[in-house]
Structure formats: structure tokens, C-alpha cells
Amino acid sequence: MSKSSRSRGYRAERELVTQLWKKGFAVVRAPASGSKIKRAAYPDVVAIKKGRVAVFEVKSRSKEESIYIDREQIVKLVEFAERAGGRAYVAVKLPRQKWVFVPVEKLESTSSGYRVGRETLTESLNFDQLEVALGLKSNLMKYASPSEKE
């Protein structure tokens, strides 16, 4: 990983922490994220609000392109989320765009890990949808008539 991509990653993590804090989450950026610790599973960012836990692997890209993630990173992310009783996401910051959140269940499996493709990015969650997925906000569709839900 080049120095510029590493510093872009740190900036993205700090930006996500700030944005989540503004939304009312208690947030921690894991100082050991990305380290080669074998016995522990550390996500990049942990966010908690009203007892709901979200853990994030943070990715930042200078271009709109597919994102590839090592299998071990996602396995450790999911393990941490399960231990914390939370949900695991890949948080993605693309140039000149807002943050998007991809539930790990939506990642595409590859031979060496996982991929977040362009289509997956367009179907990902924004901040409000993330809060709905975590059960922190209501989705207005629950008030819709059965015919409107279809």
C-alpha cells in the first residue's frame, strides 16, 4: 500500500468518525486497525447508538472502481460484529460523493476475498438507510398500504 493511499485511508476513517459522531453515535477509530495482529479482530471503526452496534471496514478510492478486500479482513470484521452483537459493513468514500455503506452480506465472493462492484455501490445504504437498518429510525414504508409496498 502506498503512503498516499494509506494517508487517504486514515483521513477517510477520521472523516467517517466525525460524520457518525454528528449523527449521535458514540464512535471509536480502532488504533490497531490494519495491523498484523493475529489473535484479535479489529475493525477500522466501531459506532454505537442506543445500544445498536455497527462495525466498519473503511475504504476510500480516488476513482470509481470495484473494491477488493482480503477474505481475512471480512472474516475478522464479521467475528468482531458477532462478538459485539452488532452488524458489519464496508464503509466506502468515493471522490466527490457521500459515504455509502455495504452490508457484508451484499459483498461478492472472489477466489481471494470479496469484491464491492459498481452495482453493489449504487445499491448501498446512505446514513439514513444505515440508521433504519440498525433499527434506530423507522422506515416510512411500514405505514404504507399493502398495495404501496409492492
SERO-650947 format. One record per atom (N, C-alpha, C): residue number from 0; residue in one letter; atom name; x negated, y negated, z negated. Coordinates in steps of 0.05 Angstrom, whole numbers, plus 5000, padded with zeros to 4 digits. Atoms other than C-alpha are relative to their C-alpha. Example, Ala and Ser with C-alpha at 12.3 -4.5 7.8 and 13.67 -1.06 7.14 Angstrom:
<sites>
(0, A, N, (4982, 5024, 5000)),
(0, A, CA, (4754, 5090, 4844)),
(0, A, C, (4982, 4976, 5000)),
(1, S, N, (5016, 5024, 5001)),
(1, S, CA, (4727, 5021, 4857)),
(1, S, C, (5015, 4978, 4986)),
</sites>
This chain:
<sites>
(0, M, N, (4983, 5024, 5000)),
(0, M, CA, (5000, 5000, 5000)),
(0, M, C, (4982, 4975, 5000)),
(1, S, N, (5016, 5024, 4998)),
(1, S, CA, (4971, 4933, 5020)),
(1, S, C, (5006, 4981, 4977)),
(2, K, N, (4997, 5019, 5022)),
(2, K, CA, (4961, 4877, 4970)),
(2, K, C, (5025, 4982, 5005)),
(3, S, N, (4977, 5018, 4994)),
(3, S, CA, (5013, 4833, 5006)),
(3, S, C, (5027, 5015, 4995)),
(4, S, N, (4974, 4985, 5004)),
(4, S, CA, (5067, 4888, 5005)),
(4, S, C, (5004, 5005, 4970)),
(5, R, N, (4998, 4995, 5028)),
(5, R, CA, (5051, 4902, 4932)),
(5, R, C, (5010, 4975, 4986)),
(6, S, N, (4992, 5025, 5013)),
(6, S, CA, (5058, 4829, 4912)),
(6, S, C, (5029, 4993, 5009)),
(7, R, N, (4973, 5004, 4992)),
(7, R, CA, (5122, 4824, 4954)),
(7, R, C, (5019, 5017, 4983)),
(8, G, N, (4984, 4982, 5016)),
(8, G, CA, (5148, 4884, 4915)),
(8, G, C, (5004, 4989, 4971)),
(9, Y, N, (4998, 5012, 5027)),
(9, Y, CA, (5132, 4851, 4848)),
(9, Y, C, (5019, 4976, 5000)),
(10, R, N, (4982, 5023, 4998)),
(10, R, CA, (5166, 4787, 4870)),
(10, R, C, (5029, 5009, 5002)),
(11, A, N, (4973, 4990, 4996)),
(11, A, CA, (5227, 4826, 4892)),
(11, A, C, (5011, 5011, 4973)),
(12, E, N, (4991, 4990, 5026)),
(12, E, CA, (5231, 4862, 4824)),
(12, E, C, (5007, 4978, 4982)),
(13, R, N, (4995, 5023, 5018)),
(13, R, CA, (5226, 4796, 4786)),
(13, R, C, (5026, 4985, 5009)),
(14, E, N, (4976, 5014, 4989)),
(14, E, CA, (5279, 4765, 4832)),
(14, E, C, (5026, 5016, 4992)),
(15, L, N, (4977, 4984, 5007)),
(15, L, CA, (5327, 4824, 4820)),
(15, L, C, (5006, 4998, 4970)),
(16, V, N, (4996, 5003, 5029)),
(16, V, CA, (5316, 4819, 4745)),
(16, V, C, (5015, 4973, 4994)),
(17, T, N, (4988, 5026, 5004)),
(17, T, CA, (5334, 4745, 4748)),
(17, T, C, (5029, 5000, 5009)),
(18, Q, N, (4973, 4999, 4990)),
(18, Q, CA, (5396, 4757, 4790)),
(18, Q, C, (5019, 5016, 4982)),
(19, L, N, (4984, 4983, 5017)),
(19, L, CA, (5422, 4813, 4746)),
(19, L, C, (5005, 4986, 4973)),
(20, W, N, (4997, 5015, 5025)),
(20, W, CA, (5409, 4771, 4683)),
(20, W, C, (5022, 4979, 5003)),
(21, K, N, (4980, 5021, 4995)),
(21, K, CA, (5450, 4714, 4713)),
(21, K, C, (5029, 5012, 5001)),
(22, K, N, (4974, 4987, 4998)),
(22, K, CA, (5507, 4765, 4724)),
(22, K, C, (5008, 5012, 4973)),
(23, G, N, (4993, 4991, 5027)),
(23, G, CA, (5507, 4782, 4649)),
(23, G, C, (4989, 5026, 4992)),
(24, F, N, (5013, 4975, 5007)),
(24, F, CA, (5465, 4845, 4649)),
(24, F, C, (4977, 4994, 4981)),
(25, A, N, (5025, 4999, 5015)),
(25, A, CA, (5411, 4859, 4597)),
(25, A, C, (4981, 5015, 5019)),
(26, V, N, (5017, 4989, 4978)),
(26, V, CA, (5352, 4874, 4644)),
(26, V, C, (4971, 5003, 4991)),
(27, V, N, (5029, 4995, 5005)),
(27, V, CA, (5282, 4903, 4638)),
(27, V, C, (4987, 5009, 5025)),
(28, R, N, (5017, 4990, 4978)),
(28, R, CA, (5230, 4910, 4692)),
(28, R, C, (4979, 5018, 4987)),
(29, A, N, (5018, 4981, 5013)),
(29, A, CA, (5190, 4972, 4675)),
(29, A, C, (4971, 4994, 5008)),
(30, P, N, (5027, 5007, 4994)),
(30, P, CA, (5117, 4953, 4669)),
(30, P, C, (4984, 5024, 5012)),
(31, A, N, (5014, 4977, 4990)),
(31, A, CA, (5096, 5024, 4687)),
(31, A, C, (5011, 5010, 5027)),
(32, S, N, (4989, 4991, 4975)),
(32, S, CA, (5138, 5028, 4750)),
(32, S, C, (4979, 5001, 5021)),
(33, G, N, (5019, 4996, 4979)),
(33, G, CA, (5098, 5054, 4808)),
(33, G, C, (4974, 5012, 4991)),
(34, S, N, (5025, 4988, 5009)),
(34, S, CA, (5044, 5082, 4763)),
(34, S, C, (5000, 5030, 5004)),
(35, K, N, (5003, 4972, 4994)),
(35, K, CA, (5019, 5152, 4768)),
(35, K, C, (5004, 5017, 4974)),
(36, I, N, (4994, 4985, 5024)),
(36, I, CA, (5046, 5175, 4700)),
(36, I, C, (5015, 5025, 5008)),
(37, K, N, (4989, 4974, 4991)),
(37, K, CA, (5063, 5249, 4709)),
(37, K, C, (5023, 5009, 4982)),
(38, R, N, (4981, 4988, 5019)),
(38, R, CA, (5103, 5264, 4646)),
(38, R, C, (5026, 4984, 4997)),
(39, A, N, (4977, 5017, 5004)),
(39, A, CA, (5152, 5206, 4648)),
(39, A, C, (5011, 4991, 5027)),
(40, A, N, (4986, 5009, 4976)),
(40, A, CA, (5202, 5180, 4698)),
(40, A, C, (5009, 4971, 4995)),
(41, Y, N, (4993, 5028, 5004)),
(41, Y, CA, (5204, 5104, 4701)),
(41, Y, C, (5011, 4988, 5025)),
(42, P, N, (4990, 5014, 4977)),
(42, P, CA, (5249, 5065, 4747)),
(42, P, C, (4987, 4972, 5001)),
(43, D, N, (5011, 5027, 4999)),
(43, D, CA, (5229, 4995, 4771)),
(43, D, C, (5015, 4981, 4982)),
(44, V, N, (4983, 5018, 5015)),
(44, V, CA, (5288, 4960, 4737)),
(44, V, C, (5022, 5016, 4987)),
(45, V, N, (4977, 4989, 5014)),
(45, V, CA, (5339, 4980, 4684)),
(45, V, C, (5018, 4977, 4992)),
(46, A, N, (4981, 5021, 5006)),
(46, A, CA, (5402, 4939, 4676)),
(46, A, C, (5024, 5013, 4984)),
(47, I, N, (4978, 4990, 5018)),
(47, I, CA, (5456, 4948, 4621)),
(47, I, C, (5019, 4977, 4996)),
(48, K, N, (4979, 5019, 5006)),
(48, K, CA, (5522, 4912, 4614)),
(48, K, C, (5024, 5014, 4989)),
(49, K, N, (4976, 4988, 5013)),
(49, K, CA, (5578, 4930, 4566)),
(49, K, C, (4998, 5031, 4999)),
(50, G, N, (5005, 4972, 5002)),
(50, G, CA, (5547, 4999, 4557)),
(50, G, C, (4997, 5015, 5026)),
(51, R, N, (5004, 4988, 4974)),
(51, R, CA, (5542, 5013, 4631)),
(51, R, C, (4971, 4996, 5009)),
(52, V, N, (5028, 5000, 4994)),
(52, V, CA, (5472, 5031, 4655)),
(52, V, C, (4996, 5005, 5030)),
(53, A, N, (5008, 4997, 4972)),
(53, A, CA, (5443, 5022, 4725)),
(53, A, C, (4970, 5000, 5001)),
(54, V, N, (5029, 5000, 4997)),
(54, V, CA, (5372, 5041, 4743)),
(54, V, C, (4994, 4997, 5030)),
(55, F, N, (5006, 5007, 4973)),
(55, F, CA, (5338, 5016, 4806)),
(55, F, C, (4972, 5006, 5009)),
(56, E, N, (5025, 4999, 4985)),
(56, E, CA, (5282, 5034, 4853)),
(56, E, C, (5002, 4976, 5019)),
(57, V, N, (4998, 5025, 4985)),
(57, V, CA, (5267, 4966, 4885)),
(57, V, C, (4983, 5002, 5025)),
(58, K, N, (5015, 5001, 4974)),
(58, K, CA, (5247, 4959, 4958)),
(58, K, C, (5005, 4973, 5013)),
(59, S, N, (4999, 5025, 4986)),
(59, S, CA, (5232, 4896, 4996)),
(59, S, C, (4986, 5004, 5027)),
(60, R, N, (5011, 4997, 4973)),
(60, R, CA, (5220, 4892, 5071)),
(60, R, C, (4998, 4973, 5013)),
(61, S, N, (5003, 5024, 4985)),
(61, S, CA, (5194, 4838, 5116)),
(61, S, C, (5016, 5001, 5026)),
(62, K, N, (4984, 4996, 4975)),
(62, K, CA, (5233, 4868, 5175)),
(62, K, C, (5023, 5018, 4993)),
(63, E, N, (4977, 4982, 5002)),
(63, E, CA, (5300, 4902, 5182)),
(63, E, C, (4993, 5026, 5013)),
(64, E, N, (5007, 4973, 4990)),
(64, E, CA, (5279, 4974, 5189)),
(64, E, C, (5007, 5021, 4979)),
(65, S, N, (4995, 4978, 5019)),
(65, S, CA, (5290, 5042, 5158)),
(65, S, C, (4980, 4999, 4977)),
(66, I, N, (5018, 4999, 5023)),
(66, I, CA, (5261, 5051, 5089)),
(66, I, C, (4997, 5030, 4992)),
(67, Y, N, (5006, 4973, 5007)),
(67, Y, CA, (5227, 5116, 5070)),
(67, Y, C, (4990, 5000, 4971)),
(68, I, N, (5007, 4998, 5028)),
(68, I, CA, (5220, 5137, 4997)),
(68, I, C, (4991, 5029, 4994)),
(69, D, N, (5009, 4973, 5008)),
(69, D, CA, (5180, 5195, 4968)),
(69, D, C, (5020, 5014, 4984)),
(70, R, N, (4981, 4983, 5014)),
(70, R, CA, (5222, 5252, 4942)),
(70, R, C, (4996, 4997, 4969)),
(71, E, N, (5005, 5000, 5029)),
(71, E, CA, (5188, 5249, 4873)),
(71, E, C, (5010, 4974, 4987)),
(72, Q, N, (4989, 5025, 5011)),
(72, Q, CA, (5207, 5175, 4864)),
(72, Q, C, (5030, 5002, 4994)),
(73, I, N, (4971, 4998, 5003)),
(73, I, CA, (5280, 5191, 4874)),
(73, I, C, (5007, 5021, 4978)),
(74, V, N, (4995, 4980, 5021)),
(74, V, CA, (5278, 5254, 4831)),
(74, V, C, (4996, 4988, 4972)),
(75, K, N, (5005, 5013, 5026)),
(75, K, CA, (5248, 5213, 4774)),
(75, K, C, (5021, 4979, 4994)),
(76, L, N, (4979, 5020, 5004)),
(76, L, CA, (5298, 5157, 4784)),
(76, L, C, (5026, 5013, 4991)),
(77, V, N, (4976, 4986, 5008)),
(77, V, CA, (5356, 5206, 4780)),
(77, V, C, (4998, 5012, 4972)),
(78, E, N, (5004, 4989, 5027)),
(78, E, CA, (5326, 5240, 4719)),
(78, E, C, (5003, 4979, 4979)),
(79, F, N, (4998, 5021, 5019)),
(79, F, CA, (5320, 5174, 4683)),
(79, F, C, (5029, 4991, 4997)),
(80, A, N, (4972, 5008, 5000)),
(80, A, CA, (5391, 5154, 4702)),
(80, A, C, (5017, 5020, 4984)),
(81, E, N, (4985, 4979, 5014)),
(81, E, CA, (5418, 5221, 4676)),
(81, E, C, (4994, 4999, 4970)),
(82, R, N, (5007, 5001, 5029)),
(82, R, CA, (5380, 5215, 4610)),
(82, R, C, (5013, 4975, 4987)),
(83, A, N, (4988, 5024, 5010)),
(83, A, CA, (5407, 5144, 4602)),
(83, A, C, (5030, 4999, 5002)),
(84, G, N, (4971, 5000, 4996)),
(84, G, CA, (5478, 5163, 4622)),
(84, G, C, (5008, 4978, 5019)),
(85, G, N, (4994, 5021, 4981)),
(85, G, CA, (5475, 5115, 4680)),
(85, G, C, (5001, 5009, 5028)),
(86, R, N, (4999, 4994, 4972)),
(86, R, CA, (5475, 5111, 4755)),
(86, R, C, (4974, 4990, 5013)),
(87, A, N, (5025, 5006, 4987)),
(87, A, CA, (5416, 5109, 4802)),
(87, A, C, (5005, 4987, 5028)),
(88, Y, N, (4997, 5015, 4975)),
(88, Y, CA, (5409, 5060, 4861)),
(88, Y, C, (4972, 4993, 5011)),
(89, V, N, (5023, 5013, 4987)),
(89, V, CA, (5358, 5037, 4911)),
(89, V, C, (5010, 4971, 5006)),
(90, A, N, (4994, 5028, 4995)),
(90, A, CA, (5360, 4961, 4910)),
(90, A, C, (4982, 4990, 5023)),
(91, V, N, (5015, 5008, 4977)),
(91, V, CA, (5339, 4931, 4976)),
(91, V, C, (5003, 4970, 5006)),
(92, K, N, (5000, 5029, 4992)),
(92, K, CA, (5320, 4859, 4993)),
(92, K, C, (4988, 4998, 5027)),
(93, L, N, (5009, 5005, 4972)),
(93, L, CA, (5315, 4844, 5067)),
(93, L, C, (4996, 4971, 5004)),
(94, P, N, (5006, 5028, 4996)),
(94, P, CA, (5289, 4779, 5095)),
(94, P, C, (5025, 4984, 5007)),
(95, R, N, (4977, 5019, 4996)),
(95, R, CA, (5339, 4721, 5093)),
(95, R, C, (5027, 5012, 4995)),
(96, Q, N, (4974, 4988, 5006)),
(96, Q, CA, (5393, 4766, 5065)),
(96, Q, C, (5002, 5004, 4970)),
(97, K, N, (4995, 4996, 5028)),
(97, K, CA, (5424, 4780, 4998)),
(97, K, C, (4992, 5029, 4993)),
(98, W, N, (5006, 4973, 5010)),
(98, W, CA, (5410, 4841, 4955)),
(98, W, C, (5022, 5020, 5008)),
(99, V, N, (4981, 4978, 4996)),
(99, V, CA, (5443, 4907, 4973)),
(99, V, C, (4991, 5024, 4983)),
(100, F, N, (5005, 4977, 5018)),
(100, F, CA, (5449, 4970, 4930)),
(100, F, C, (5010, 5025, 5013)),
(101, V, N, (4993, 4975, 4988)),
(101, V, CA, (5449, 5040, 4957)),
(101, V, C, (5000, 5022, 4978)),
(102, P, N, (4999, 4977, 5019)),
(102, P, CA, (5474, 5096, 4911)),
(102, P, C, (4982, 5023, 5010)),
(103, V, N, (5019, 4979, 4990)),
(103, V, CA, (5423, 5153, 4913)),
(103, V, C, (5015, 5022, 5015)),
(104, E, N, (4985, 4979, 4986)),
(104, E, CA, (5479, 5199, 4937)),
(104, E, C, (5002, 4994, 5030)),
(105, K, N, (4998, 5009, 4972)),
(105, K, CA, (5480, 5159, 5002)),
(105, K, C, (4974, 5002, 5015)),
(106, L, N, (5026, 4998, 4987)),
(106, L, CA, (5406, 5170, 5017)),
(106, L, C, (4999, 5024, 5019)),
(107, E, N, (5003, 4978, 4981)),
(107, E, CA, (5388, 5213, 5077)),
(107, E, C, (4975, 5016, 4993)),
(108, S, N, (5023, 4983, 5007)),
(108, S, CA, (5343, 5272, 5062)),
(108, S, C, (4982, 5003, 5025)),
(109, T, N, (5019, 4995, 4979)),
(109, T, CA, (5279, 5279, 5103)),
(109, T, C, (4981, 5022, 4990)),
(110, S, N, (5018, 4978, 5008)),
(110, S, CA, (5223, 5331, 5101)),
(110, S, C, (4983, 4992, 4976)),
(111, S, N, (5017, 5008, 5022)),
(111, S, CA, (5182, 5289, 5052)),
(111, S, C, (5013, 4984, 4979)),
(112, G, N, (4986, 5016, 5019)),
(112, G, CA, (5234, 5250, 5016)),
(112, G, C, (5027, 4991, 5009)),
(113, Y, N, (4974, 5011, 4993)),
(113, Y, CA, (5291, 5204, 5032)),
(113, Y, C, (4997, 4975, 5018)),
(114, R, N, (5000, 5023, 4982)),
(114, R, CA, (5309, 5151, 5082)),
(114, R, C, (5025, 4983, 4996)),
(115, V, N, (4978, 5018, 5000)),
(115, V, CA, (5353, 5090, 5079)),
(115, V, C, (5000, 4988, 5028)),
(116, G, N, (4998, 5009, 4972)),
(116, G, CA, (5374, 5077, 5151)),
(116, G, C, (5016, 4974, 5002)),
(117, R, N, (4986, 5025, 4995)),
(117, R, CA, (5403, 5014, 5181)),
(117, R, C, (5030, 5002, 4994)),
(118, E, N, (4972, 4996, 5004)),
(118, E, CA, (5473, 5042, 5180)),
(118, E, C, (5007, 5002, 4970)),
(119, T, N, (4996, 4998, 5029)),
(119, T, CA, (5467, 5060, 5106)),
(119, T, C, (4998, 4972, 4987)),
(120, L, N, (5003, 5027, 5010)),
(120, L, CA, (5443, 4989, 5092)),
(120, L, C, (5025, 4983, 5004)),
(121, T, N, (4976, 5016, 4995)),
(121, T, CA, (5504, 4959, 5125)),
(121, T, C, (5024, 5010, 4984)),
(122, E, N, (4978, 4989, 5017)),
(122, E, CA, (5550, 5004, 5083)),
(122, E, C, (4994, 4999, 4971)),
(123, S, N, (5008, 5001, 5028)),
(123, S, CA, (5514, 4989, 5018)),
(123, S, C, (5016, 4980, 4984)),
(124, L, N, (4984, 5017, 5018)),
(124, L, CA, (5541, 4951, 4958)),
(124, L, C, (4987, 4973, 4996)),
(125, N, N, (5010, 5025, 5008)),
(125, N, CA, (5534, 4878, 4942)),
(125, N, C, (5003, 4998, 4969)),
(126, F, N, (4998, 5002, 5030)),
(126, F, CA, (5532, 4852, 4869)),
(126, F, C, (5028, 5006, 4990)),
(127, D, N, (4972, 4996, 5010)),
(127, D, CA, (5608, 4850, 4861)),
(127, D, C, (5008, 5030, 5003)),
(128, Q, N, (4993, 4972, 4996)),
(128, Q, CA, (5616, 4920, 4890)),
(128, Q, C, (4984, 5018, 4981)),
(129, L, N, (5016, 4985, 5019)),
(129, L, CA, (5560, 4945, 4845)),
(129, L, C, (5014, 5000, 4973)),
(130, E, N, (4986, 5002, 5026)),
(130, E, CA, (5598, 4920, 4784)),
(130, E, C, (5026, 5016, 5001)),
(131, V, N, (4976, 4984, 4997)),
(131, V, CA, (5662, 4954, 4810)),
(131, V, C, (4991, 5030, 4997)),
(132, A, N, (5010, 4972, 5002)),
(132, A, CA, (5622, 5020, 4819)),
(132, A, C, (4992, 5008, 4972)),
(133, L, N, (5008, 4995, 5027)),
(133, L, CA, (5596, 5014, 4748)),
(133, L, C, (5024, 4999, 4980)),
(134, G, N, (4976, 5002, 5018)),
(134, G, CA, (5667, 5004, 4721)),
(134, G, C, (5002, 4974, 4984)),
(135, L, N, (5000, 5026, 5014)),
(135, L, CA, (5654, 4932, 4700)),
(135, L, C, (5020, 4980, 5010)),
(136, K, N, (4979, 5017, 4988)),
(136, K, CA, (5704, 4900, 4747)),
(136, K, C, (5020, 5018, 5013)),
(137, S, N, (4979, 4985, 4987)),
(137, S, CA, (5769, 4923, 4776)),
(137, S, C, (4999, 4995, 5030)),
(138, N, N, (4997, 5002, 4971)),
(138, N, CA, (5777, 4936, 4849)),
(138, N, C, (5029, 4992, 5005)),
(139, L, N, (4973, 5009, 4995)),
(139, L, CA, (5838, 4898, 4874)),
(139, L, C, (5017, 5021, 5015)),
(140, M, N, (4985, 4980, 4986)),
(140, M, CA, (5858, 4958, 4916)),
(140, M, C, (5017, 5018, 4981)),
(141, K, N, (4984, 4984, 5018)),
(141, K, CA, (5884, 4992, 4853)),
(141, K, C, (5028, 4989, 4997)),
(142, Y, N, (4974, 5012, 5002)),
(142, Y, CA, (5942, 4943, 4856)),
(142, Y, C, (5015, 5001, 5027)),
(143, A, N, (4988, 4999, 4974)),
(143, A, CA, (5957, 4956, 4929)),
(143, A, C, (5021, 5023, 5001)),
(144, S, N, (4980, 4979, 4996)),
(144, S, CA, (6017, 4997, 4951)),
(144, S, C, (4987, 5023, 5014)),
(145, P, N, (5012, 4976, 4987)),
(145, P, CA, (6003, 5068, 4976)),
(145, P, C, (4995, 4996, 5030)),
(146, S, N, (5004, 5004, 4971)),
(146, S, CA, (6011, 5046, 5049)),
(146, S, C, (4976, 4981, 5005)),
(147, E, N, (5022, 5018, 4997)),
(147, E, CA, (5960, 4990, 5039)),
(147, E, C, (4973, 5013, 4995)),
(148, K, N, (5025, 4986, 5008)),
(148, K, CA, (5908, 5038, 5010)),
(148, K, C, (4990, 5017, 5023)),
(149, E, N, (5009, 4983, 4978)),
(149, E, CA, (5906, 5079, 5074)),
(149, E, C, (4986, 4986, 5022)),
</sites>
